[in-house]
Amino acid sequence: MAPYQTTPEVDNAELLALRALATIVGNDTLGPRFLSLTGLTVENLRQDAGERHILLAVLDFLSANEADLVQCAQKLDIAPNQLTAARTILGGSYSDQYQT
Protein backbone atom coordinates (compact mmCIF):
# COMPACT_ATOMS: atom_id res chain seq x y z
CA MET A 1 0.00 0.00 0.00
CA ALA A 2 1.33 3.43 -0.89
CA PRO A 3 1.91 5.82 1.99
CA TYR A 4 -0.78 8.41 2.43
CA GLN A 5 -0.14 12.08 1.85
CA THR A 6 0.67 14.25 4.85
CA THR A 7 -0.50 17.84 4.77
CA PRO A 8 -1.43 20.30 7.52
CA GLU A 9 -5.08 19.40 6.88
CA VAL A 10 -4.34 15.68 7.32
CA ASP A 11 -2.23 16.37 10.40
CA ASN A 12 -5.09 18.35 11.95
CA ALA A 13 -7.57 15.56 11.15
CA GLU A 14 -5.26 13.01 12.76
CA LEU A 15 -4.86 15.17 15.87
CA LEU A 16 -8.61 15.58 16.15
CA ALA A 17 -9.09 11.81 15.83
CA LEU A 18 -6.52 11.26 18.59
CA ARG A 19 -8.35 13.73 20.82
CA ALA A 20 -11.60 11.89 20.07
CA LEU A 21 -9.93 8.59 20.95
CA ALA A 22 -8.86 10.01 24.32
CA THR A 23 -12.45 11.14 24.92
CA ILE A 24 -13.83 7.72 24.01
CA VAL A 25 -11.45 5.69 26.16
CA GLY A 26 -12.01 8.05 29.07
CA ASN A 27 -15.75 7.41 28.98
CA ASP A 28 -17.11 4.44 30.94
CA THR A 29 -19.83 3.80 28.35
CA LEU A 30 -18.16 4.68 25.05
CA GLY A 31 -14.81 3.03 25.76
CA PRO A 32 -16.03 -0.53 26.22
CA ARG A 33 -18.54 -0.20 23.36
CA PHE A 34 -15.81 1.12 21.05
CA LEU A 35 -13.60 -1.87 21.83
CA SER A 36 -16.48 -4.29 21.42
CA LEU A 37 -17.72 -2.91 18.11
CA THR A 38 -14.31 -2.43 16.51
CA GLY A 39 -12.73 -5.63 17.76
CA LEU A 40 -9.74 -3.63 18.95
CA THR A 41 -8.11 -4.30 22.29
CA VAL A 42 -6.51 -2.07 24.88
CA GLU A 43 -3.17 -3.46 23.70
CA ASN A 44 -3.98 -2.45 20.09
CA LEU A 45 -4.70 1.06 21.28
CA ARG A 46 -1.53 1.29 23.34
CA GLN A 47 0.59 0.04 20.47
CA ASP A 48 -1.06 1.75 17.50
CA ALA A 49 -3.02 4.77 18.79
CA GLY A 50 -1.66 7.13 16.15
CA GLU A 51 -1.91 4.72 13.23
CA ARG A 52 -4.32 5.46 10.43
CA HIS A 53 -6.46 2.33 10.98
CA ILE A 54 -7.09 3.28 14.61
CA LEU A 55 -7.93 6.87 13.73
CA LEU A 56 -10.36 5.69 11.07
CA ALA A 57 -11.96 3.26 13.52
CA VAL A 58 -12.47 6.13 15.99
CA LEU A 59 -14.10 8.40 13.44
CA ASP A 60 -16.18 5.58 11.94
CA PHE A 61 -17.40 4.61 15.41
CA LEU A 62 -18.51 8.16 16.13
CA SER A 63 -20.04 8.67 12.71
CA ALA A 64 -22.18 5.56 13.15
CA ASN A 65 -24.10 7.01 16.10
CA GLU A 66 -25.21 10.64 16.12
CA ALA A 67 -25.60 10.78 19.90
CA ASP A 68 -22.01 9.57 20.38
CA LEU A 69 -20.78 12.01 17.75
CA VAL A 70 -22.51 14.95 19.44
CA GLN A 71 -21.37 13.85 22.92
CA CYS A 72 -17.74 13.58 21.81
CA ALA A 73 -17.88 16.91 19.97
CA GLN A 74 -19.26 18.60 23.06
CA LYS A 75 -16.44 17.17 25.18
CA LEU A 76 -13.93 18.44 22.63
CA ASP A 77 -15.73 21.82 22.39
CA ILE A 78 -16.09 21.56 18.62
CA ALA A 79 -18.91 21.21 16.14
CA PRO A 80 -19.84 17.59 15.30
CA ASN A 81 -19.22 18.25 11.61
CA GLN A 82 -15.54 18.79 12.40
CA LEU A 83 -15.30 15.09 13.32
CA THR A 84 -17.09 13.99 10.17
CA ALA A 85 -14.91 16.33 8.11
CA ALA A 86 -11.81 14.76 9.69
CA ARG A 87 -13.12 11.37 8.59
CA THR A 88 -13.51 12.62 5.04
CA ILE A 89 -10.02 14.13 5.05
CA LEU A 90 -8.42 10.90 6.24
CA GLY A 91 -10.28 8.95 3.57
CA GLY A 92 -10.10 5.23 2.99
CA SER A 93 -11.69 2.77 5.34
CA TYR A 94 -10.72 0.89 8.46
CA SER A 95 -10.57 -2.39 6.50
CA ASP A 96 -8.41 -0.82 3.75
CA GLN A 97 -5.55 -0.69 6.21
CA TYR A 98 -5.27 -4.49 6.17
CA GLN A 99 -5.29 -5.07 2.43
CA THR A 100 -1.99 -5.69 0.69
MOPAC internal coordinates of N, CA, C and O (Angstrom, degrees):
PM7 1SCF
backbone

  N    0.0000 0     0.00 0     0.00 0    0    0    0
  C    1.4312 1     0.00 0     0.00 0    1    0    0
  C    1.5206 1   108.10 1     0.00 0    2    1    0
  O    1.2310 1   120.54 1   -44.55 1    3    2    1
  N    1.3145 1   116.58 1   135.45 1    3    2    1
  C    1.4516 1   121.16 1   179.20 1    5    3    2
  C    1.5225 1   109.75 1   -72.26 1    6    5    3
  O    1.2310 1   120.30 1   -34.78 1    7    6    5
  N    1.3315 1   117.03 1   145.22 1    7    6    5
  C    1.4578 1   118.79 1   177.78 1    9    7    6
  C    1.5249 1   110.26 1   -64.73 1   10    9    7
  O    1.2310 1   121.06 1   -31.43 1   11   10    9
  N    1.3016 1   115.57 1   148.57 1   11   10    9
  C    1.4508 1   119.22 1   179.87 1   13   11   10
  C    1.5191 1   109.63 1   -82.81 1   14   13   11
  O    1.2310 1   121.65 1   -21.65 1   15   14   13
  N    1.3307 1   114.44 1   158.35 1   15   14   13
  C    1.4519 1   120.89 1  -177.13 1   17   15   14
  C    1.5256 1   110.18 1   -76.02 1   18   17   15
  O    1.2310 1   120.43 1   -42.05 1   19   18   17
  N    1.3204 1   116.77 1   137.95 1   19   18   17
  C    1.4503 1   121.65 1   175.43 1   21   19   18
  C    1.5150 1   108.57 1  -108.32 1   22   21   19
  O    1.2310 1   121.33 1   -55.85 1   23   22   21
  N    1.3167 1   115.06 1   124.15 1   23   22   21
  C    1.4585 1   123.04 1   176.24 1   25   23   22
  C    1.5256 1   106.91 1  -136.26 1   26   25   23
  O    1.2310 1   119.65 1   -12.35 1   27   26   25
  N    1.3249 1   118.28 1   167.65 1   27   26   25
  C    1.4678 1   118.68 1   175.64 1   29   27   26
  C    1.5299 1   112.31 1   -56.38 1   30   29   27
  O    1.2310 1   120.33 1   143.75 1   31   30   29
  N    1.3168 1   116.97 1   -36.25 1   31   30   29
  C    1.4735 1   120.82 1   178.67 1   33   31   30
  C    1.5364 1   110.64 1   -64.33 1   34   33   31
  O    1.2310 1   120.25 1   136.26 1   35   34   33
  N    1.3194 1   117.13 1   -43.74 1   35   34   33
  C    1.4605 1   121.62 1   177.69 1   37   35   34
  C    1.5229 1   110.13 1   -65.93 1   38   37   35
  O    1.2310 1   120.31 1   136.43 1   39   38   37
  N    1.3169 1   117.01 1   -43.57 1   39   38   37
  C    1.4654 1   120.56 1   178.60 1   41   39   38
  C    1.5224 1   111.20 1   -58.94 1   42   41   39
  O    1.2310 1   120.20 1   137.67 1   43   42   41
  N    1.3323 1   117.23 1   -42.33 1   43   42   41
  C    1.4588 1   121.12 1   178.62 1   45   43   42
  C    1.5283 1   111.34 1   -65.65 1   46   45   43
  O    1.2310 1   120.24 1   140.71 1   47   46   45
  N    1.3262 1   117.15 1   -39.29 1   47   46   45
  C    1.4644 1   121.04 1   178.01 1   49   47   46
  C    1.5238 1   110.29 1   -64.90 1   50   49   47
  O    1.2310 1   120.32 1   139.40 1   51   50   49
  N    1.3171 1   117.00 1   -40.60 1   51   50   49
  C    1.4639 1   120.63 1   178.39 1   53   51   50
  C    1.5306 1   110.85 1   -65.09 1   54   53   51
  O    1.2310 1   120.37 1   137.37 1   55   54   53
  N    1.3189 1   116.90 1   -42.63 1   55   54   53
  C    1.4673 1   120.89 1   178.54 1   57   55   54
  C    1.5251 1   110.78 1   -62.60 1   58   57   55
  O    1.2310 1   120.44 1   137.96 1   59   58   57
  N    1.3139 1   116.77 1   -42.04 1   59   58   57
  C    1.4598 1   120.21 1   178.38 1   61   59   58
  C    1.5262 1   110.58 1   -63.56 1   62   61   59
  O    1.2310 1   120.15 1   138.70 1   63   62   61
  N    1.3239 1   117.33 1   -41.30 1   63   62   61
  C    1.4663 1   120.68 1   177.93 1   65   63   62
  C    1.5275 1   110.91 1   -63.59 1   66   65   63
  O    1.2310 1   120.01 1   141.57 1   67   66   65
  N    1.3172 1   117.58 1   -38.43 1   67   66   65
  C    1.4696 1   120.89 1   176.63 1   69   67   66
  C    1.5252 1   111.11 1   -64.82 1   70   69   67
  O    1.2310 1   120.45 1   139.23 1   71   70   69
  N    1.3164 1   116.75 1   -40.77 1   71   70   69
  C    1.4634 1   120.18 1   176.90 1   73   71   70
  C    1.5283 1   110.25 1   -64.02 1   74   73   71
  O    1.2310 1   120.74 1   140.75 1   75   74   73
  N    1.3279 1   116.20 1   -39.25 1   75   74   73
  C    1.4668 1   120.01 1   177.69 1   77   75   74
  C    1.5255 1   110.30 1   -65.09 1   78   77   75
  O    1.2310 1   120.26 1   139.56 1   79   78   77
  N    1.3224 1   117.11 1   -40.44 1   79   78   77
  C    1.4613 1   120.64 1   177.34 1   81   79   78
  C    1.5251 1   110.38 1   -59.07 1   82   81   79
  O    1.2310 1   120.23 1   134.67 1   83   82   81
  N    1.3180 1   117.17 1   -45.33 1   83   82   81
  C    1.4653 1   120.61 1   178.98 1   85   83   82
  C    1.5283 1   110.74 1   -60.42 1   86   85   83
  O    1.2310 1   120.36 1   141.65 1   87   86   85
  N    1.3154 1   116.91 1   -38.35 1   87   86   85
  C    1.4686 1   121.20 1   178.10 1   89   87   86
  C    1.5193 1   110.28 1   -66.09 1   90   89   87
  O    1.2310 1   120.19 1   136.91 1   91   90   89
  N    1.3173 1   117.25 1   -43.09 1   91   90   89
  C    1.4682 1   121.55 1  -179.14 1   93   91   90
  C    1.5192 1   110.97 1   -63.94 1   94   93   91
  O    1.2310 1   120.35 1   129.17 1   95   94   93
  N    1.3267 1   116.93 1   -50.83 1   95   94   93
  C    1.4689 1   118.71 1  -175.84 1   97   95   94
  C    1.5217 1   112.15 1   -69.65 1   98   97   95
  O    1.2310 1   120.30 1   159.51 1   99   98   97
  N    1.3219 1   117.03 1   -20.49 1   99   98   97
  C    1.4520 1   120.47 1   177.21 1  101   99   98
  C    1.5193 1   113.77 1   -85.45 1  102  101   99
  O    1.2310 1   120.56 1  -178.67 1  103  102  101
  N    1.3280 1   116.53 1     1.33 1  103  102  101
  C    1.4577 1   121.25 1  -178.24 1  105  103  102
  C    1.5292 1   108.97 1  -107.49 1  106  105  103
  O    1.2310 1   120.64 1   -52.23 1  107  106  105
  N    1.3191 1   116.37 1   127.77 1  107  106  105
  C    1.4729 1   121.35 1  -176.01 1  109  107  106
  C    1.5268 1   113.68 1   -64.47 1  110  109  107
  O    1.2310 1   120.15 1   157.20 1  111  110  109
  N    1.3123 1   117.32 1   -22.80 1  111  110  109
  C    1.4683 1   120.66 1   179.13 1  113  111  110
  C    1.5260 1   111.38 1   -95.50 1  114  113  111
  O    1.2310 1   120.76 1   130.87 1  115  114  113
  N    1.3224 1   116.16 1   -49.13 1  115  114  113
  C    1.4689 1   120.13 1  -176.22 1  117  115  114
  C    1.5251 1   112.81 1   -68.69 1  118  117  115
  O    1.2310 1   120.20 1   140.15 1  119  118  117
  N    1.3155 1   117.22 1   -39.85 1  119  118  117
  C    1.4674 1   120.31 1  -176.66 1  121  119  118
  C    1.5183 1   113.56 1   -56.51 1  122  121  119
  O    1.2310 1   119.93 1   123.54 1  123  122  121
  N    1.3308 1   117.75 1   -56.46 1  123  122  121
  C    1.4637 1   118.68 1   179.73 1  125  123  122
  C    1.5360 1   113.08 1   -62.79 1  126  125  123
  O    1.2310 1   120.64 1   143.11 1  127  126  125
  N    1.3385 1   116.39 1   -36.89 1  127  126  125
  C    1.4728 1   118.65 1   179.75 1  129  127  126
  C    1.5222 1   110.56 1   -67.54 1  130  129  127
  O    1.2310 1   120.32 1   141.00 1  131  130  129
  N    1.3304 1   117.00 1   -39.00 1  131  130  129
  C    1.4665 1   120.87 1   177.11 1  133  131  130
  C    1.5291 1   110.36 1   -59.12 1  134  133  131
  O    1.2310 1   120.59 1   132.32 1  135  134  133
  N    1.3174 1   116.48 1   -47.68 1  135  134  133
  C    1.4670 1   119.69 1   179.78 1  137  135  134
  C    1.5217 1   111.13 1   -62.98 1  138  137  135
  O    1.2310 1   120.50 1   137.62 1  139  138  137
  N    1.3116 1   116.65 1   -42.38 1  139  138  137
  C    1.4576 1   120.78 1  -179.06 1  141  139  138
  C    1.5296 1   112.11 1   -64.20 1  142  141  139
  O    1.2310 1   120.65 1   133.58 1  143  142  141
  N    1.3132 1   116.36 1   -46.42 1  143  142  141
  C    1.4684 1   119.94 1  -175.72 1  145  143  142
  C    1.5210 1   113.44 1   -74.67 1  146  145  143
  O    1.2310 1   120.16 1   149.52 1  147  146  145
  N    1.3168 1   117.29 1   -30.48 1  147  146  145
  C    1.4675 1   119.47 1  -178.53 1  149  147  146
  C    1.5191 1   112.99 1   -90.26 1  150  149  147
  O    1.2310 1   120.71 1   160.12 1  151  150  149
  N    1.3323 1   116.24 1   -19.88 1  151  150  149
  C    1.4542 1   119.39 1  -175.69 1  153  151  150
  C    1.5220 1   112.85 1    79.44 1  154  153  151
  O    1.2310 1   120.50 1  -175.64 1  155  154  153
  N    1.3103 1   116.66 1     4.36 1  155  154  153
  C    1.4606 1   120.64 1   177.26 1  157  155  154
  C    1.5209 1   109.58 1   -77.57 1  158  157  155
  O    1.2310 1   121.05 1   -18.04 1  159  158  157
  N    1.3089 1   115.59 1   161.96 1  159  158  157
  C    1.4510 1   121.33 1   177.82 1  161  159  158
  C    1.5239 1   108.73 1  -120.75 1  162  161  159
  O    1.2310 1   121.17 1   -13.18 1  163  162  161
  N    1.3214 1   115.37 1   166.82 1  163  162  161
  C    1.4567 1   120.21 1   176.08 1  165  163  162
  C    1.5308 1   109.15 1   -58.47 1  166  165  163
  O    1.2310 1   120.50 1   140.57 1  167  166  165
  N    1.3168 1   116.65 1   -39.43 1  167  166  165
  C    1.4692 1   120.55 1   178.25 1  169  167  166
  C    1.5305 1   111.07 1   -62.21 1  170  169  167
  O    1.2310 1   119.89 1   137.36 1  171  170  169
  N    1.3408 1   117.81 1   -42.64 1  171  170  169
  C    1.4698 1   120.39 1   175.82 1  173  171  170
  C    1.5179 1   110.78 1   -55.66 1  174  173  171
  O    1.2310 1   121.34 1   134.92 1  175  174  173
  N    1.3246 1   115.05 1   -45.08 1  175  174  173
  C    1.4583 1   119.46 1  -177.62 1  177  175  174
  C    1.5225 1   111.61 1   -66.43 1  178  177  175
  O    1.2310 1   120.47 1   138.91 1  179  178  177
  N    1.3054 1   116.71 1   -41.09 1  179  178  177
  C    1.4723 1   120.08 1   178.34 1  181  179  178
  C    1.5253 1   111.03 1   -62.18 1  182  181  179
  O    1.2310 1   121.16 1   137.82 1  183  182  181
  N    1.3082 1   115.39 1   -42.18 1  183  182  181
  C    1.4638 1   121.16 1  -174.89 1  185  183  182
  C    1.5251 1   112.62 1   -78.10 1  186  185  183
  O    1.2310 1   120.16 1   141.31 1  187  186  185
  N    1.3342 1   117.30 1   -38.69 1  187  186  185
  C    1.4651 1   120.75 1  -168.25 1  189  187  186
  C    1.5254 1   115.26 1  -123.81 1  190  189  187
  O    1.2310 1   119.27 1  -158.38 1  191  190  189
  N    1.3190 1   119.00 1    21.62 1  191  190  189
  C    1.4676 1   121.59 1  -172.18 1  193  191  190
  C    1.5227 1   114.23 1   -49.53 1  194  193  191
  O    1.2310 1   119.58 1   142.10 1  195  194  193
  N    1.3033 1   118.40 1   -37.90 1  195  194  193
  C    1.4576 1   120.52 1  -177.57 1  197  195  194
  C    1.5147 1   115.16 1   -91.53 1  198  197  195
  O    1.2310 1   120.45 1  -178.71 1  199  198  197
  N    1.3240 1   116.74 1     1.29 1  199  198  197
  C    1.4672 1   120.15 1  -178.23 1  201  199  198
  C    1.5246 1   110.90 1   -75.70 1  202  201  199
  O    1.2310 1   121.54 1   -29.52 1  203  202  201
  N    1.3151 1   114.65 1   150.48 1  203  202  201
  C    1.4639 1   120.68 1  -175.05 1  205  203  202
  C    1.5298 1   112.22 1   -56.05 1  206  205  203
  O    1.2310 1   119.23 1   138.33 1  207  206  205
  N    1.3317 1   119.07 1   -41.67 1  207  206  205
  C    1.4622 1   119.79 1  -176.49 1  209  207  206
  C    1.5268 1   111.65 1   -65.43 1  210  209  207
  O    1.2310 1   119.67 1   147.77 1  211  210  209
  N    1.3082 1   118.23 1   -32.23 1  211  210  209
  C    1.4630 1   120.97 1   177.36 1  213  211  210
  C    1.5258 1   109.54 1   -71.93 1  214  213  211
  O    1.2310 1   120.43 1   135.87 1  215  214  213
  N    1.3126 1   116.78 1   -44.13 1  215  214  213
  C    1.4632 1   120.62 1   179.96 1  217  215  214
  C    1.5177 1   111.29 1   -62.13 1  218  217  215
  O    1.2310 1   120.48 1   139.77 1  219  218  217
  N    1.3215 1   116.68 1   -40.23 1  219  218  217
  C    1.4631 1   120.19 1   176.54 1  221  219  218
  C    1.5269 1   111.16 1   -65.60 1  222  221  219
  O    1.2310 1   120.40 1   139.96 1  223  222  221
  N    1.3137 1   116.85 1   -40.04 1  223  222  221
  C    1.4671 1   120.11 1   178.39 1  225  223  222
  C    1.5235 1   110.67 1   -61.60 1  226  225  223
  O    1.2310 1   120.37 1   139.52 1  227  226  225
  N    1.3226 1   116.89 1   -40.48 1  227  226  225
  C    1.4707 1   121.41 1   178.32 1  229  227  226
  C    1.5172 1   110.47 1   -61.01 1  230  229  227
  O    1.2310 1   120.72 1   128.70 1  231  230  229
  N    1.3111 1   116.22 1   -51.30 1  231  230  229
  C    1.4628 1   120.17 1  -176.42 1  233  231  230
  C    1.5254 1   111.84 1   -70.01 1  234  233  231
  O    1.2310 1   119.91 1   145.43 1  235  234  233
  N    1.3216 1   117.77 1   -34.57 1  235  234  233
  C    1.4669 1   120.47 1   175.29 1  237  235  234
  C    1.5276 1   110.71 1   -65.70 1  238  237  235
  O    1.2310 1   120.41 1   137.55 1  239  238  237
  N    1.3133 1   116.82 1   -42.45 1  239  238  237
  C    1.4648 1   122.11 1   178.25 1  241  239  238
  C    1.5298 1   110.11 1   -57.87 1  242  241  239
  O    1.2310 1   120.38 1   132.38 1  243  242  241
  N    1.3121 1   116.89 1   -47.62 1  243  242  241
  C    1.4587 1   120.07 1  -179.08 1  245  243  242
  C    1.5215 1   111.91 1   -68.54 1  246  245  243
  O    1.2310 1   120.52 1   140.74 1  247  246  245
  N    1.3103 1   116.61 1   -39.26 1  247  246  245
  C    1.4646 1   120.52 1  -178.88 1  249  247  246
  C    1.5255 1   112.61 1   -66.81 1  250  249  247
  O    1.2310 1   120.43 1   157.81 1  251  250  249
  N    1.3144 1   116.78 1   -22.19 1  251  250  249
  C    1.4653 1   121.14 1  -177.34 1  253  251  250
  C    1.5262 1   112.74 1   -78.57 1  254  253  251
  O    1.2310 1   119.93 1   166.60 1  255  254  253
  N    1.3287 1   117.74 1   -13.40 1  255  254  253
  C    1.4577 1   120.38 1  -177.52 1  257  255  254
  C    1.5203 1   108.66 1  -141.99 1  258  257  255
  O    1.2310 1   120.89 1   -69.70 1  259  258  257
  N    1.3297 1   115.90 1   110.30 1  259  258  257
  C    1.4617 1   120.58 1  -174.67 1  261  259  258
  C    1.5266 1   112.57 1   -58.83 1  262  261  259
  O    1.2310 1   120.27 1   140.46 1  263  262  261
  N    1.3213 1   117.10 1   -39.54 1  263  262  261
  C    1.4699 1   119.93 1  -179.83 1  265  263  262
  C    1.5350 1   110.81 1   -62.21 1  266  265  263
  O    1.2310 1   120.36 1   138.56 1  267  266  265
  N    1.3248 1   116.93 1   -41.44 1  267  266  265
  C    1.4617 1   120.79 1   177.84 1  269  267  266
  C    1.5301 1   110.79 1   -66.06 1  270  269  267
  O    1.2310 1   121.06 1   138.29 1  271  270  269
  N    1.3215 1   115.57 1   -41.71 1  271  270  269
  C    1.4581 1   121.35 1   179.18 1  273  271  270
  C    1.5286 1   110.20 1   -59.34 1  274  273  271
  O    1.2310 1   120.68 1   131.24 1  275  274  273
  N    1.3275 1   116.30 1   -48.76 1  275  274  273
  C    1.4646 1   121.12 1  -179.01 1  277  275  274
  C    1.5274 1   110.41 1   -65.28 1  278  277  275
  O    1.2310 1   120.26 1   136.82 1  279  278  277
  N    1.3272 1   117.12 1   -43.18 1  279  278  277
  C    1.4660 1   121.02 1   179.68 1  281  279  278
  C    1.5274 1   111.06 1   -60.09 1  282  281  279
  O    1.2310 1   120.42 1   134.22 1  283  282  281
  N    1.3115 1   116.81 1   -45.78 1  283  282  281
  C    1.4660 1   120.86 1   179.88 1  285  283  282
  C    1.5277 1   110.28 1   -65.36 1  286  285  283
  O    1.2310 1   120.20 1   136.01 1  287  286  285
  N    1.3142 1   117.22 1   -43.99 1  287  286  285
  C    1.4684 1   120.75 1   179.70 1  289  287  286
  C    1.5274 1   110.89 1   -60.78 1  290  289  287
  O    1.2310 1   120.49 1   139.85 1  291  290  289
  N    1.3125 1   116.68 1   -40.15 1  291  290  289
  C    1.4610 1   119.73 1   177.91 1  293  291  290
  C    1.5252 1   110.86 1   -63.05 1  294  293  291
  O    1.2310 1   120.35 1   137.09 1  295  294  293
  N    1.3209 1   116.94 1   -42.91 1  295  294  293
  C    1.4734 1   120.72 1   178.45 1  297  295  294
  C    1.5291 1   111.26 1   -62.33 1  298  297  295
  O    1.2310 1   120.90 1   145.21 1  299  298  297
  N    1.3276 1   115.88 1   -34.79 1  299  298  297
  C    1.4617 1   120.76 1  -179.38 1  301  299  298
  C    1.5346 1   112.32 1   -86.77 1  302  301  299
  O    1.2310 1   120.63 1   174.53 1  303  302  301
  N    1.3399 1   116.41 1    -5.47 1  303  302  301
  C    1.4654 1   123.19 1  -178.88 1  305  303  302
  C    1.5321 1   111.54 1    58.42 1  306  305  303
  O    1.2310 1   121.96 1  -132.40 1  307  306  305
  N    1.3406 1   113.85 1    47.60 1  307  306  305
  C    1.4622 1   121.30 1   177.40 1  309  307  306
  C    1.5230 1   108.38 1  -135.12 1  310  309  307
  O    1.2310 1   120.95 1   -10.76 1  311  310  309
  N    1.3131 1   115.78 1   169.24 1  311  310  309
  C    1.4602 1   120.87 1   173.97 1  313  311  310
  C    1.5251 1   109.10 1   -78.84 1  314  313  311
  O    1.2310 1   119.84 1   -37.65 1  315  314  313
  N    1.3481 1   117.92 1   142.35 1  315  314  313
  C    1.4684 1   120.20 1   179.71 1  317  315  314
  C    1.5262 1   113.36 1   -54.79 1  318  317  315
  O    1.2310 1   120.51 1   146.37 1  319  318  317
  N    1.3416 1   116.64 1   -33.63 1  319  318  317
  C    1.4650 1   118.20 1  -178.14 1  321  319  318
  C    1.5246 1   112.85 1   -66.97 1  322  321  319
  O    1.2310 1   119.87 1   164.61 1  323  322  321
  N    1.3262 1   117.85 1   -15.39 1  323  322  321
  C    1.4620 1   119.44 1   175.12 1  325  323  322
  C    1.5344 1   110.25 1   -68.95 1  326  325  323
  O    1.2310 1   120.44 1   145.43 1  327  326  325
  N    1.3209 1   116.76 1   -34.57 1  327  326  325
  C    1.4695 1   120.30 1   177.19 1  329  327  326
  C    1.5214 1   110.73 1   -70.59 1  330  329  327
  O    1.2310 1   120.30 1   137.86 1  331  330  329
  N    1.3188 1   117.02 1   -42.14 1  331  330  329
  C    1.4679 1   118.84 1   179.09 1  333  331  330
  C    1.5294 1   110.72 1   -69.41 1  334  333  331
  O    1.2310 1   120.36 1   146.71 1  335  334  333
  N    1.3219 1   116.93 1   -33.29 1  335  334  333
  C    1.4677 1   119.87 1   176.07 1  337  335  334
  C    1.5299 1   110.24 1   -66.44 1  338  337  335
  O    1.2310 1   120.33 1   141.24 1  339  338  337
  N    1.3245 1   116.97 1   -38.76 1  339  338  337
  C    1.4722 1   120.11 1   177.44 1  341  339  338
  C    1.5190 1   109.78 1   -60.81 1  342  341  339
  O    1.2310 1   120.51 1   141.00 1  343  342  341
  N    1.3161 1   116.63 1   -39.00 1  343  342  341
  C    1.4679 1   121.27 1   179.00 1  345  343  342
  C    1.5238 1   110.09 1   -62.37 1  346  345  343
  O    1.2310 1   120.76 1   136.57 1  347  346  345
  N    1.3068 1   116.15 1   -43.43 1  347  346  345
  C    1.4651 1   121.04 1   178.97 1  349  347  346
  C    1.5296 1   110.70 1   -64.09 1  350  349  347
  O    1.2310 1   120.56 1   137.70 1  351  350  349
  N    1.3080 1   116.54 1   -42.30 1  351  350  349
  C    1.4668 1   121.04 1  -179.58 1  353  351  350
  C    1.5272 1   111.10 1   -62.60 1  354  353  351
  O    1.2310 1   120.53 1   137.44 1  355  354  353
  N    1.3207 1   116.59 1   -42.56 1  355  354  353
  C    1.4638 1   119.66 1  -178.56 1  357  355  354
  C    1.5195 1   112.41 1   -71.41 1  358  357  355
  O    1.2310 1   120.34 1   154.39 1  359  358  357
  N    1.3304 1   116.96 1   -25.61 1  359  358  357
  C    1.4537 1   121.80 1   174.62 1  361  359  358
  C    1.5096 1   114.46 1    59.23 1  362  361  359
  O    1.2310 1   121.11 1     7.34 1  363  362  361
  N    1.3230 1   115.47 1  -172.66 1  363  362  361
  C    1.4595 1   120.46 1   179.27 1  365  363  362
  C    1.5086 1   112.38 1    62.11 1  366  365  363
  O    1.2310 1   121.33 1    13.53 1  367  366  365
  N    1.3067 1   115.07 1  -166.47 1  367  366  365
  C    1.4597 1   120.11 1   178.00 1  369  367  366
  C    1.5168 1   108.80 1  -140.29 1  370  369  367
  O    1.2310 1   121.69 1   -18.22 1  371  370  369
  N    1.3098 1   114.36 1   161.78 1  371  370  369
  C    1.4558 1   121.31 1   179.13 1  373  371  370
  C    1.5305 1   110.06 1   -54.40 1  374  373  371
  O    1.2310 1   120.26 1   135.01 1  375  374  373
  N    1.3416 1   117.11 1   -44.99 1  375  374  373
  C    1.4620 1   120.45 1  -176.95 1  377  375  374
  C    1.5324 1   112.10 1   -72.06 1  378  377  375
  O    1.2310 1   119.70 1   156.26 1  379  378  377
  N    1.3419 1   118.17 1   -23.74 1  379  378  377
  C    1.4607 1   120.41 1   177.97 1  381  379  378
  C    1.5165 1   112.13 1   -60.53 1  382  381  379
  O    1.2310 1   120.20 1   153.47 1  383  382  381
  N    1.3147 1   117.23 1   -26.53 1  383  382  381
  C    1.4497 1   121.29 1  -176.53 1  385  383  382
  C    1.5306 1   112.51 1   -68.44 1  386  385  383
  O    1.2310 1   120.20 1   165.12 1  387  386  385
  N    1.3243 1   117.22 1   -14.88 1  387  386  385
  C    1.4608 1   120.80 1  -177.06 1  389  387  386
  C    1.5158 1   113.37 1  -107.79 1  390  389  387
  O    1.2310 1   120.35 1  -177.37 1  391  390  389
  N    1.3341 1   116.94 1     2.63 1  391  390  389
  C    1.4562 1   119.44 1   178.31 1  393  391  390
  C    1.5200 1   109.04 1   -89.31 1  394  393  391
  O    1.2310 1   120.97 1   -35.60 1  395  394  393
  N    1.3274 1   115.75 1   144.40 1  395  394  393
  C    1.4706 1   118.76 1   179.59 1  397  395  394
  C    1.5080 1   110.93 1  -108.09 1  398  397  395
  O    1.2310 1   120.10 1   180.00 1  399  398  397

